């Protein structure tokens, strides 16, 4: 049994629409990440000494720059009691 030509066109349009939607979602996420990274860097530049985030996900992972950001936002020093190394789970 063969498909009707109009069905093929309809499915092709749906695939194109879905591809565009995915591309726009990825682009939107990249813009949001870049915007938030720029905002964090603007806040961290007020710190003495200034701090800098280049990759939002990896640089904030250990929490030290989050503490720096909290210091800037609250105006109060944040003291960490101890550093706990990240342990990779298998």
ChimeraX commands (.cxc) that place a marker at each C-alpha (Angstrom):
marker #1 position 0.00,0.00,0.00 radius 0.5
marker #1 position 1.48,3.34,-1.05 radius 0.5
marker #1 position 1.09,6.65,0.71 radius 0.5
marker #1 position -0.87,9.44,-0.84 radius 0.5
marker #1 position 1.41,12.23,-2.19 radius 0.5
marker #1 position -0.34,14.84,-0.04 radius 0.5
marker #1 position 0.48,12.79,3.08 radius 0.5
marker #1 position 4.16,12.78,2.15 radius 0.5
marker #1 position 4.11,16.55,1.75 radius 0.5
marker #1 position 2.26,16.97,5.05 radius 0.5
marker #1 position 4.78,14.80,6.91 radius 0.5
marker #1 position 7.70,16.60,5.25 radius 0.5
marker #1 position 6.28,19.94,6.41 radius 0.5
marker #1 position 5.81,18.55,9.92 radius 0.5
marker #1 position 9.45,17.38,10.00 radius 0.5
marker #1 position 10.67,20.79,8.84 radius 0.5
marker #1 position 8.49,22.54,11.42 radius 0.5
marker #1 position 9.78,20.26,14.17 radius 0.5
marker #1 position 13.40,20.84,13.07 radius 0.5
marker #1 position 12.89,24.60,13.13 radius 0.5
marker #1 position 11.23,24.37,16.55 radius 0.5
marker #1 position 14.14,22.38,17.98 radius 0.5
marker #1 position 16.66,24.80,16.46 radius 0.5
marker #1 position 14.83,27.78,17.94 radius 0.5
marker #1 position 14.68,26.10,21.35 radius 0.5
marker #1 position 18.42,25.42,21.29 radius 0.5
marker #1 position 19.12,28.99,20.17 radius 0.5
marker #1 position 16.86,30.35,22.92 radius 0.5
marker #1 position 18.67,28.26,25.56 radius 0.5
marker #1 position 22.05,29.51,24.30 radius 0.5
marker #1 position 20.87,33.11,24.47 radius 0.5
marker #1 position 19.52,32.61,28.00 radius 0.5
marker #1 position 22.79,30.99,29.14 radius 0.5
marker #1 position 24.88,33.78,27.61 radius 0.5
marker #1 position 22.64,36.48,29.11 radius 0.5
marker #1 position 22.74,34.94,32.60 radius 0.5
marker #1 position 26.53,34.44,32.36 radius 0.5
marker #1 position 26.94,38.11,31.42 radius 0.5
marker #1 position 24.71,39.18,34.34 radius 0.5
marker #1 position 26.68,37.03,36.80 radius 0.5
marker #1 position 29.97,38.46,35.50 radius 0.5
marker #1 position 28.61,42.00,35.89 radius 0.5
marker #1 position 27.80,41.19,39.53 radius 0.5
marker #1 position 31.12,39.43,40.17 radius 0.5
marker #1 position 33.06,42.37,38.70 radius 0.5
marker #1 position 31.90,44.40,41.74 radius 0.5
marker #1 position 33.76,42.01,44.03 radius 0.5
marker #1 position 37.27,42.67,45.32 radius 0.5
marker #1 position 39.09,40.85,43.84 radius 0.5
marker #1 position 36.74,40.44,40.89 radius 0.5
marker #1 position 35.70,36.97,39.84 radius 0.5
marker #1 position 34.75,35.69,36.39 radius 0.5
marker #1 position 32.55,32.91,34.99 radius 0.5
marker #1 position 33.38,31.60,31.52 radius 0.5
marker #1 position 31.13,28.53,31.45 radius 0.5
marker #1 position 27.99,28.84,33.53 radius 0.5
marker #1 position 27.51,25.14,34.23 radius 0.5
marker #1 position 31.07,24.06,34.99 radius 0.5
marker #1 position 32.23,27.22,36.79 radius 0.5
marker #1 position 29.33,27.25,39.26 radius 0.5
marker #1 position 29.52,23.52,39.94 radius 0.5
marker #1 position 31.67,23.63,43.10 radius 0.5
marker #1 position 29.74,26.51,44.68 radius 0.5
marker #1 position 32.68,28.85,45.35 radius 0.5
marker #1 position 31.59,31.38,42.73 radius 0.5
marker #1 position 28.01,31.08,43.96 radius 0.5
marker #1 position 29.31,32.15,47.37 radius 0.5
marker #1 position 31.10,35.06,45.66 radius 0.5
marker #1 position 27.82,36.03,44.00 radius 0.5
marker #1 position 25.97,35.81,47.32 radius 0.5
marker #1 position 28.59,38.09,48.90 radius 0.5
marker #1 position 28.04,40.70,46.20 radius 0.5
marker #1 position 24.25,40.42,46.32 radius 0.5
marker #1 position 23.95,40.47,50.13 radius 0.5
marker #1 position 26.84,42.79,50.89 radius 0.5
marker #1 position 27.99,40.38,53.60 radius 0.5
marker #1 position 30.99,38.05,53.59 radius 0.5
marker #1 position 30.26,34.37,53.12 radius 0.5
marker #1 position 32.50,31.94,54.95 radius 0.5
marker #1 position 32.74,28.33,53.86 radius 0.5
marker #1 position 33.55,25.99,56.73 radius 0.5
marker #1 position 35.35,23.46,54.54 radius 0.5
marker #1 position 35.74,22.45,50.95 radius 0.5
marker #1 position 34.40,19.08,49.91 radius 0.5
marker #1 position 35.89,17.72,46.69 radius 0.5
marker #1 position 33.50,16.53,44.02 radius 0.5
marker #1 position 33.38,12.76,43.82 radius 0.5
marker #1 position 32.43,11.14,40.55 radius 0.5
marker #1 position 29.78,8.45,40.96 radius 0.5
marker #1 position 30.05,5.41,38.74 radius 0.5
marker link #1:1,2 radius 0.2
marker link #1:2,3 radius 0.2
marker link #1:3,4 radius 0.2
marker link #1:4,5 radius 0.2
marker link #1:5,6 radius 0.2
marker link #1:6,7 radius 0.2
marker link #1:7,8 radius 0.2
marker link #1:8,9 radius 0.2
marker link #1:9,10 radius 0.2
marker link #1:10,11 radius 0.2
marker link #1:11,12 radius 0.2
marker link #1:12,13 radius 0.2
marker link #1:13,14 radius 0.2
marker link #1:14,15 radius 0.2
marker link #1:15,16 radius 0.2
marker link #1:16,17 radius 0.2
marker link #1:17,18 radius 0.2
marker link #1:18,19 radius 0.2
marker link #1:19,20 radius 0.2
marker link #1:20,21 radius 0.2
marker link #1:21,22 radius 0.2
marker link #1:22,23 radius 0.2
marker link #1:23,24 radius 0.2
marker link #1:24,25 radius 0.2
marker link #1:25,26 radius 0.2
marker link #1:26,27 radius 0.2
marker link #1:27,28 radius 0.2
marker link #1:28,29 radius 0.2
marker link #1:29,30 radius 0.2
marker link #1:30,31 radius 0.2
marker link #1:31,32 radius 0.2
marker link #1:32,33 radius 0.2
marker link #1:33,34 radius 0.2
marker link #1:34,35 radius 0.2
marker link #1:35,36 radius 0.2
marker link #1:36,37 radius 0.2
marker link #1:37,38 radius 0.2
marker link #1:38,39 radius 0.2
marker link #1:39,40 radius 0.2
marker link #1:40,41 radius 0.2
marker link #1:41,42 radius 0.2
marker link #1:42,43 radius 0.2
marker link #1:43,44 radius 0.2
marker link #1:44,45 radius 0.2
marker link #1:45,46 radius 0.2
marker link #1:46,47 radius 0.2
marker link #1:47,48 radius 0.2
marker link #1:48,49 radius 0.2
marker link #1:49,50 radius 0.2
marker link #1:50,51 radius 0.2
marker link #1:51,52 radius 0.2
marker link #1:52,53 radius 0.2
marker link #1:53,54 radius 0.2
marker link #1:54,55 radius 0.2
marker link #1:55,56 radius 0.2
marker link #1:56,57 radius 0.2
marker link #1:57,58 radius 0.2
marker link #1:58,59 radius 0.2
marker link #1:59,60 radius 0.2
marker link #1:60,61 radius 0.2
marker link #1:61,62 radius 0.2
marker link #1:62,63 radius 0.2
marker link #1:63,64 radius 0.2
marker link #1:64,65 radius 0.2
marker link #1:65,66 radius 0.2
marker link #1:66,67 radius 0.2
marker link #1:67,68 radius 0.2
marker link #1:68,69 radius 0.2
marker link #1:69,70 radius 0.2
marker link #1:70,71 radius 0.2
marker link #1:71,72 radius 0.2
marker link #1:72,73 radius 0.2
marker link #1:73,74 radius 0.2
marker link #1:74,75 radius 0.2
marker link #1:75,76 radius 0.2
marker link #1:76,77 radius 0.2
marker link #1:77,78 radius 0.2
marker link #1:78,79 radius 0.2
marker link #1:79,80 radius 0.2
marker link #1:80,81 radius 0.2
marker link #1:81,82 radius 0.2
marker link #1:82,83 radius 0.2
marker link #1:83,84 radius 0.2
marker link #1:84,85 radius 0.2
marker link #1:85,86 radius 0.2
marker link #1:86,87 radius 0.2
marker link #1:87,88 radius 0.2
marker link #1:88,89 radius 0.2
marker link #1:89,90 radius 0.2
view
